[in-house]
Amino acid sequence: MGGFHLGSRPSIRDLAKAILGIYGRFPGSDGNVHGRPFEVAGDDGSTYLQPSLVDGFHGASPGPHHRYHREDMRCRGHDSFLHVGLADHIFISEIKKRHAHTETPFLAFDISRLLENYLLFRRLLNGVEIFYPVKCNDHPFLLGLLRDWDSGFEAASWAEIRALLEIGVKPEKIIFGAPIKTEGHIACAWGAGVDTYAFDSREEVEKLARFAPGGKVYLRISVPDLGASVFPLSGKFGAPLHDAHRLLWLARRRGLRPVGLSFHVGSQCLDPRAWWLAVAAAARVWDRAAREGLKLEFLNLGGGIPVSYRQPAPEKRLFMSHINLALKGHFQRMPRILMEPGRALVGDAAVMVATVIGKARRQGMDWVYIDAGTYQGLVEAVQEKERFSYQVYAEGKGSLRCYNVGGPTCDSEDVVAREVFLPELRCGDRVYILNAGAYSNVCATEFNGFSAPEVYFLCGNAEIQSS
């Protein structure tokens, strides 16, 4: 197979800088690339000039350089029916060219899309510090790229922290963001130099005081739930607002250093107003803490910005606009801002490629079975019956047929998508599951003896094979 391989390619740091060189020079500590303007494709299909990444420009959002939109660029035939954008169509064509004979299932990452997403956050949320949540996708090569783009990391366990340290991430670039942690994990992280920890309960304060004495801590609060998150989190984590000040002062009395607040509106949150309400709630806690003599340093906005699956999601820049307005509206003096974009960074940067292994007609419904399912990296498909469904794409001729797409295992819940329209498929045909970069290979198993997917990284004419 052509391209670079892990055994012979340059270091990840060199490659990361080379990729950024396609767009501009390596960003400085202020998050800006100092050099000439350049164009990239926006996530609505438009081409945008990037003046915020050149000398002398900070903050404002540029308008479209060419005012055409992704929906105007859909390819004809089955592509147009499934609303596959031009960027996705081009990437699938690249996958077909480079991996025509690669065994499936495999996950193909578009590094240029990943970088585009990363720079979008740095550009539109001026001054934000990104702390990528490792749980979203922990592939070492992906983590290495983000490390060399100066990203921080949010970890949920000692194993994740150890993996970051092993690839050279500095302890000060890691926050231990799980609200509930095991004692041994805290002790190991503290011993390794990680000094910033989340908490949301009295019990967690006591653990941190024992195993990370004097550590910096930030309180995760529960925020209003608009019912807009496909995967809500407020019921499981987050201190009630009426307990926030008691917990902050308890941490202070136990010798810890309260330095911030955090919240999470829920994963795949489809309503940007959720951030307005969350920021407003955090600002009330922040102001009272300041009046009582607790000087907090940062606000962590968590994650939750969605990507499009079978149902389209609002554009990412809309969420960032709401976040900026909320921060300006609720804080007289802007705190240090952290954010943990996971799905919004990697979700739409990868495609899962699978092969049809069987067909059947059952109870009046056509079924097609593929070699990738919920146990091979498409675990979020178990939500399909409610509010989530992957977008499945296939090429072919003839009329469209309505299929249920089943995975390969014997589990009755192993269904990737229901009632999707695809061309007539035969065993051996390939299908493409779009926007599969989040919670995919990181959740894959070998249940029933089916292999987890290989992972490949593509960028222009360069390719890195990685498993």
C-alpha positions as CSV (number, residue, x, y, z in Angstrom):
1,M,0.0,0.0,0.0
2,G,1.3,3.4,-0.9
3,G,2.0,6.3,1.5
4,F,3.7,6.6,4.8
5,H,3.7,3.9,7.4
6,L,4.4,4.2,11.0
7,G,7.7,2.4,10.8
8,S,9.3,4.7,8.2
9,R,7.5,8.1,8.3
10,P,8.7,11.3,10.0
11,S,7.8,12.0,13.6
12,I,4.2,12.9,14.4
13,R,5.4,16.4,15.4
14,D,7.1,16.9,12.0
15,L,4.0,15.6,10.2
16,A,1.7,17.8,12.3
17,K,3.7,20.9,11.4
18,A,3.8,19.8,7.7
19,I,0.0,19.5,7.7
20,L,-0.4,22.9,9.2
21,G,2.0,24.1,6.5
22,I,-0.7,23.4,3.9
23,Y,-2.8,26.1,5.6
24,G,-0.2,28.5,7.1
25,R,2.6,28.3,9.6
26,F,2.5,26.6,13.0
27,P,0.3,28.6,15.4
28,G,1.9,30.6,18.2
29,S,0.9,30.5,21.8
30,D,-1.9,33.0,21.1
31,G,-3.5,30.4,18.7
32,N,-2.9,32.5,15.6
33,V,-0.9,31.5,12.6
34,H,1.2,34.5,11.5
35,G,1.5,34.5,7.7
36,R,-0.5,34.9,4.6
37,P,-4.3,34.4,4.5
38,F,-5.5,31.1,3.1
39,E,-8.8,29.5,2.2
40,V,-10.4,26.4,3.7
41,A,-13.8,24.8,3.1
42,G,-16.3,25.6,5.8
43,D,-18.5,23.0,7.3
44,D,-21.5,24.5,5.4
45,G,-19.6,23.8,2.1
46,S,-18.6,27.4,1.6
47,T,-15.0,28.6,1.2
48,Y,-13.8,31.0,3.8
49,L,-10.8,33.3,3.9
50,Q,-9.0,33.0,7.2
51,P,-7.9,36.5,8.2
52,S,-8.2,35.7,11.9
53,L,-5.0,33.6,11.4
54,V,-2.9,36.3,10.0
55,D,-0.9,39.2,11.6
56,G,-3.0,42.0,13.1
57,F,-6.4,40.3,13.1
58,H,-8.2,38.9,16.1
59,G,-11.6,37.6,16.8
60,A,-14.1,38.5,14.1
61,S,-15.7,35.9,12.0
62,P,-15.2,36.3,8.2
63,G,-18.0,36.0,5.7
64,P,-18.1,33.5,2.8
65,H,-15.7,34.1,0.1
66,H,-17.8,32.2,-2.4
67,R,-21.5,32.2,-1.5
68,Y,-22.5,28.7,-2.4
69,H,-23.6,26.1,0.1
70,R,-23.1,22.4,0.7
71,E,-26.7,21.6,-0.3
72,D,-26.0,23.2,-3.7
73,M,-23.0,20.9,-4.3
74,R,-24.5,17.6,-3.6
75,C,-23.7,14.9,-6.2
76,R,-26.4,13.5,-8.3
77,G,-28.0,10.1,-8.2
78,H,-28.0,8.3,-4.8
79,D,-25.6,10.9,-3.3
80,S,-28.2,13.7,-3.7
81,F,-30.9,11.5,-2.2
82,L,-28.8,10.9,0.9
83,H,-27.5,14.5,1.1
84,V,-23.9,13.6,0.9
85,G,-21.9,16.8,0.8
86,L,-19.1,17.4,-1.7
87,A,-16.4,17.1,0.9
88,D,-17.7,13.7,2.0
89,H,-18.0,12.5,-1.6
90,I,-14.4,13.6,-2.4
91,F,-13.1,11.8,0.7
92,I,-15.0,8.6,-0.1
93,S,-13.5,8.7,-3.6
94,E,-10.0,9.0,-2.0
95,I,-10.8,6.1,0.2
96,K,-11.9,4.0,-2.8
97,K,-8.7,4.9,-4.6
98,R,-6.3,4.1,-1.8
99,H,-8.1,1.3,-0.1
100,A,-9.9,-0.6,-2.8
101,H,-8.5,-3.9,-1.6
102,T,-8.2,-3.2,2.1
103,E,-10.0,-5.7,4.3
104,T,-13.0,-4.3,6.0
105,P,-14.2,-3.0,8.4
106,F,-11.8,-0.1,8.8
107,L,-12.1,3.6,9.8
108,A,-10.5,6.2,7.6
109,F,-9.7,9.6,9.1
110,D,-9.4,12.8,7.1
111,I,-6.7,14.8,8.8
112,S,-7.5,17.9,6.9
113,R,-11.0,17.9,8.2
114,L,-9.7,17.3,11.7
115,L,-7.4,20.3,11.4
116,E,-10.2,22.4,9.9
117,N,-12.4,21.6,12.9
118,Y,-9.6,22.4,15.4
119,L,-8.8,25.8,13.7
120,L,-12.5,26.6,13.7
121,F,-12.6,26.5,17.5
122,R,-9.4,28.5,17.8
123,R,-10.7,31.1,15.4
124,L,-14.3,31.6,16.4
125,L,-13.9,31.2,20.2
126,N,-11.2,33.8,20.7
127,G,-8.8,32.8,23.4
128,V,-10.4,29.4,24.2
129,E,-8.1,26.7,25.4
130,I,-9.0,23.3,24.0
131,F,-8.8,20.2,26.2
132,Y,-9.7,17.3,24.0
133,P,-11.6,14.5,25.9
134,V,-9.6,11.4,25.3
135,K,-12.6,9.1,25.7
136,C,-14.1,10.4,22.4
137,N,-11.3,8.7,20.4
138,D,-8.0,7.7,22.0
139,H,-6.1,6.6,19.0
140,P,-2.4,7.4,19.7
141,F,-1.7,9.0,16.3
142,L,-4.8,11.2,16.7
143,L,-3.6,12.2,20.2
144,G,-0.2,12.9,18.8
145,L,-1.5,15.3,16.2
146,L,-3.6,17.2,18.8
147,R,-0.6,17.4,21.1
148,D,1.5,19.0,18.4
149,W,-1.3,21.4,17.6
150,D,-0.9,22.6,21.2
151,S,-4.2,21.0,22.5
152,G,-4.7,20.2,26.1
153,F,-6.4,17.0,27.1
154,E,-9.3,16.0,29.5
155,A,-8.8,12.5,30.9
156,A,-11.3,10.3,32.8
157,S,-8.9,7.7,34.2
158,W,-5.3,6.9,35.1
159,A,-5.0,4.7,32.0
160,E,-5.9,7.7,29.7
161,I,-3.4,9.9,31.6
162,R,-0.7,7.3,31.3
163,A,-1.3,7.0,27.6
164,L,-0.9,10.8,27.2
165,L,2.3,10.9,29.3
166,E,3.8,8.1,27.2
167,I,3.4,10.1,24.0
168,G,5.0,13.2,25.6
169,V,2.1,15.3,26.8
170,K,3.1,17.5,29.7
171,P,1.2,17.0,32.9
172,E,0.1,20.6,33.0
173,K,-1.7,20.1,29.7
174,I,-3.9,17.4,31.3
175,I,-7.0,17.9,33.5
176,F,-8.5,14.9,35.3
177,G,-12.1,15.7,34.4
178,A,-14.1,12.7,35.6
179,P,-16.3,13.9,38.5
180,I,-16.1,10.5,40.2
181,K,-12.6,8.9,40.3
182,T,-11.1,5.9,42.0
183,E,-8.6,6.6,44.8
184,G,-5.8,4.7,43.0
185,H,-6.3,6.7,39.8
186,I,-6.1,10.0,41.8
187,A,-2.9,8.9,43.6
188,C,-1.2,7.8,40.3
189,A,-2.2,11.0,38.5
190,W,-1.0,13.2,41.4
191,G,2.3,11.3,41.6
192,A,2.8,11.9,37.8
193,G,2.3,15.7,38.2
194,V,-1.3,16.2,37.1
195,D,-2.6,18.9,39.4
196,T,-6.1,19.8,38.2
197,Y,-9.2,17.8,39.1
198,A,-12.9,18.0,38.7
199,F,-15.3,17.3,41.5
200,D,-19.1,17.5,42.1
201,S,-19.7,15.9,45.5
202,R,-18.6,16.0,49.2
203,E,-17.2,12.5,48.8
204,E,-15.0,13.5,45.9
205,V,-13.6,16.4,47.9
206,E,-12.6,14.1,50.7
207,K,-10.9,11.7,48.2
208,L,-9.0,14.5,46.6
209,A,-7.9,16.0,49.9
210,R,-6.4,12.7,50.8
211,F,-4.8,11.6,47.6
212,A,-4.1,15.0,45.9
213,P,-3.4,17.3,48.9
214,G,-3.2,20.9,47.9
215,G,-4.4,20.2,44.3
216,K,-6.3,22.6,42.1
217,V,-9.9,21.6,41.8
218,Y,-12.9,22.8,39.7
219,L,-16.6,22.2,40.5
220,R,-18.8,20.6,37.8
221,I,-22.3,22.0,38.2
222,S,-25.6,20.7,36.9
223,V,-27.2,23.0,34.3
224,P,-30.7,23.3,32.9
225,D,-31.7,20.5,30.5
226,L,-33.6,21.7,27.4
227,G,-34.2,18.1,26.3
228,A,-32.0,18.9,23.3
229,S,-29.1,16.5,24.0
230,V,-29.2,13.0,22.4
231,F,-27.0,11.8,25.2
232,P,-27.9,13.8,28.3
233,L,-25.5,13.9,31.2
234,S,-27.0,16.3,33.8
235,G,-28.8,13.5,35.6
236,K,-25.7,11.5,36.3
237,F,-23.1,14.2,37.0
238,G,-23.0,17.8,38.2
239,A,-23.6,19.4,41.6
240,P,-26.9,21.1,42.1
241,L,-26.6,24.9,42.0
242,H,-27.8,25.2,45.6
243,D,-24.9,23.1,46.7
244,A,-22.2,24.8,44.7
245,H,-20.9,27.3,47.3
246,R,-21.0,24.8,50.1
247,L,-18.8,22.4,48.0
248,L,-16.4,25.1,46.9
249,W,-15.8,26.2,50.5
250,L,-15.6,22.6,51.7
251,A,-12.8,22.1,49.2
252,R,-11.1,25.2,50.4
253,R,-11.3,24.0,54.1
254,R,-9.9,20.6,53.1
255,G,-6.7,22.3,51.8
256,L,-7.6,22.1,48.1
257,R,-7.5,25.1,45.8
258,P,-10.8,25.8,44.0
259,V,-9.9,27.4,40.7
260,G,-12.8,27.0,38.4
261,L,-16.3,25.8,37.3
262,S,-17.4,23.5,34.6
263,F,-20.6,22.1,33.1
264,H,-21.7,19.8,30.3
265,V,-24.9,20.4,28.4
266,G,-25.0,16.8,27.1
267,S,-23.4,15.1,24.2
268,Q,-24.8,15.8,20.7
269,C,-26.8,18.8,22.0
270,L,-28.8,20.2,19.1
271,D,-30.0,23.5,20.7
272,P,-27.4,26.3,21.0
273,R,-29.5,28.0,23.6
274,A,-28.4,25.3,26.1
275,W,-25.1,27.1,26.4
276,W,-26.7,30.4,27.1
277,L,-28.6,28.9,30.1
278,A,-25.5,27.0,31.3
279,V,-23.3,30.0,31.1
280,A,-25.9,32.1,33.0
281,A,-26.0,29.5,35.7
282,A,-22.2,29.3,36.0
283,A,-22.0,33.1,36.1
284,R,-24.3,33.2,39.1
285,V,-22.1,30.8,41.0
286,W,-19.0,32.6,39.9
287,D,-20.3,36.0,41.1
288,R,-21.3,34.8,44.5
289,A,-18.0,33.0,44.9
290,A,-16.2,36.3,44.1
291,R,-18.3,38.2,46.6
292,E,-17.4,35.7,49.3
293,G,-13.7,35.9,48.6
294,L,-13.2,32.9,46.4
295,K,-11.3,34.0,43.3
296,L,-11.9,31.5,40.5
297,E,-9.7,31.4,37.4
298,F,-11.4,29.5,34.6
299,L,-14.8,28.4,33.3
300,N,-14.8,25.0,31.4
301,L,-17.6,24.9,28.9
302,G,-17.4,21.2,28.4
303,G,-18.4,19.6,25.1
304,G,-21.6,18.8,23.4
305,I,-21.5,20.7,20.1
306,P,-23.0,18.2,17.6
307,V,-22.2,16.9,14.1
308,S,-24.7,15.8,11.5
309,Y,-25.7,12.1,11.3
310,R,-28.8,10.9,9.5
311,Q,-30.6,14.0,10.7
312,P,-28.6,17.3,10.0
313,A,-27.3,19.3,12.9
314,P,-27.0,23.1,13.0
315,E,-23.6,24.4,11.9
316,K,-20.9,24.5,14.5
317,R,-20.3,28.2,14.0
318,L,-23.9,28.9,15.2
319,F,-23.1,27.3,18.6
320,M,-19.9,29.2,18.9
321,S,-21.7,32.5,18.2
322,H,-24.2,31.7,21.0
323,I,-21.4,30.8,23.3
324,N,-19.6,34.1,22.6
325,L,-22.8,36.1,23.2
326,A,-23.5,34.2,26.4
327,L,-20.0,34.8,27.8
328,K,-20.1,38.5,26.9
329,G,-23.6,38.8,28.3
330,H,-23.0,37.2,31.7
331,F,-19.4,38.0,32.6
332,Q,-18.2,41.6,33.1
333,R,-14.6,40.4,33.2
334,M,-13.9,37.5,30.9
335,P,-12.5,34.5,32.8
336,R,-10.0,32.0,31.3
337,I,-12.1,29.8,29.0
338,L,-11.6,26.1,28.6
339,M,-13.6,23.8,26.3
340,E,-13.7,20.1,25.7
341,P,-14.8,19.5,22.1
342,G,-14.7,15.8,21.3
343,R,-17.4,14.9,18.8
344,A,-17.2,18.3,17.2
345,L,-13.5,17.8,16.5
346,V,-13.4,14.1,15.4
347,G,-16.9,13.1,14.7
348,D,-17.2,14.2,11.1
349,A,-13.5,13.6,10.3
350,A,-13.9,9.8,9.7
351,V,-15.8,7.3,7.6
352,M,-16.4,3.7,8.6
353,V,-16.0,1.4,5.6
354,A,-17.8,-2.0,5.7
355,T,-18.8,-4.8,3.3
356,V,-22.2,-6.4,2.8
357,I,-22.0,-10.0,4.1
358,G,-25.6,-11.0,3.8
359,K,-29.2,-10.2,2.7
360,A,-32.6,-11.3,3.7
361,R,-36.3,-10.3,3.6
362,R,-38.0,-10.6,7.0
363,Q,-41.6,-9.6,7.8
364,G,-41.9,-7.6,4.7
365,M,-38.7,-5.7,5.2
366,D,-35.4,-6.0,3.3
367,W,-32.3,-6.5,5.5
368,V,-28.7,-6.1,4.5
369,Y,-26.0,-7.3,6.9
370,I,-22.5,-5.7,7.0
371,D,-19.3,-6.6,8.8
372,A,-19.3,-3.6,11.1
373,G,-21.9,-3.1,13.8
374,T,-22.4,-1.8,17.3
375,Y,-19.6,-3.9,18.6
376,Q,-17.1,-2.9,15.8
377,G,-17.2,0.8,16.6
378,L,-20.8,1.9,15.9
379,V,-22.0,1.6,19.4
380,E,-24.1,4.7,19.3
381,A,-26.4,3.0,16.9
382,V,-28.1,1.4,19.9
383,Q,-29.7,4.9,20.3
384,E,-31.2,4.5,16.8
385,K,-34.7,3.8,18.0
386,E,-34.8,7.1,19.8
387,R,-32.9,10.1,18.4
388,F,-29.8,8.9,16.7
389,S,-29.0,7.1,13.5
390,Y,-25.8,6.9,11.4
391,Q,-26.0,8.0,7.8
392,V,-25.2,5.1,5.5
393,Y,-24.1,5.6,2.0
394,A,-23.6,3.2,-0.9
395,E,-23.0,3.5,-4.6
396,G,-24.9,1.5,-7.2
397,K,-27.3,1.6,-10.1
398,G,-31.0,1.0,-10.3
399,S,-33.9,2.0,-8.1
400,L,-33.5,2.7,-4.4
401,R,-34.7,0.2,-1.9
402,C,-35.5,0.6,1.8
403,Y,-33.2,-1.4,4.0
404,N,-32.6,-2.2,7.6
405,V,-28.8,-2.4,8.0
406,G,-27.7,-5.0,10.5
407,G,-24.3,-5.7,12.1
408,P,-22.6,-9.1,12.0
409,T,-23.1,-10.3,15.6
410,C,-25.9,-12.4,17.0
411,D,-27.1,-9.6,19.3
412,S,-30.6,-8.6,18.3
413,E,-29.7,-4.9,19.0
414,D,-26.8,-4.9,16.6
415,V,-28.5,-2.8,14.0
416,V,-26.7,0.2,12.4
417,A,-29.7,1.9,10.9
418,R,-33.3,1.2,10.1
419,E,-35.3,2.2,7.0
420,V,-32.5,3.7,5.0
421,F,-32.8,4.1,1.2
422,L,-29.9,2.5,-0.7
423,P,-29.3,1.2,-4.2
424,E,-29.7,-2.5,-4.8
425,L,-26.9,-4.2,-2.8
426,R,-25.2,-7.5,-3.2
427,C,-22.8,-9.5,-1.0
428,G,-19.4,-8.0,-1.4
429,D,-20.5,-4.4,-2.1
430,R,-19.1,-1.8,0.2
431,V,-21.1,0.7,2.3
432,Y,-19.8,3.8,4.0
433,I,-21.0,5.0,7.4
434,L,-20.4,8.8,7.5
435,N,-19.3,10.9,10.5
436,A,-18.0,7.9,12.5
437,G,-15.0,9.4,14.2
438,A,-16.4,9.8,17.7
439,Y,-16.9,6.9,20.1
440,S,-16.1,4.4,17.4
441,N,-12.8,2.5,17.4
442,V,-12.4,3.5,21.0
443,C,-15.5,1.5,21.9
444,A,-14.8,-1.4,19.5
445,T,-14.6,-5.0,20.8
446,E,-14.1,-8.5,19.3
447,F,-17.5,-9.8,20.6
448,N,-18.6,-12.9,18.7
449,G,-15.2,-13.2,17.2
450,F,-15.5,-10.2,14.8
451,S,-12.4,-8.0,14.6
452,A,-12.3,-4.4,15.6
453,P,-11.7,-2.0,12.7
454,E,-8.2,-1.0,11.6
455,V,-7.6,2.8,11.5
456,Y,-6.1,4.7,8.7
457,F,-5.2,8.4,8.4
458,L,-5.3,10.3,5.1
459,C,-4.3,13.8,4.2
460,G,-4.0,14.9,0.6
461,N,-1.3,12.7,-1.1
462,A,0.0,11.4,2.3
463,E,-1.3,8.4,4.1
464,I,-0.4,6.9,7.4
465,Q,-1.4,3.3,8.2
466,S,-2.1,2.8,11.9
467,S,-3.8,0.2,13.9
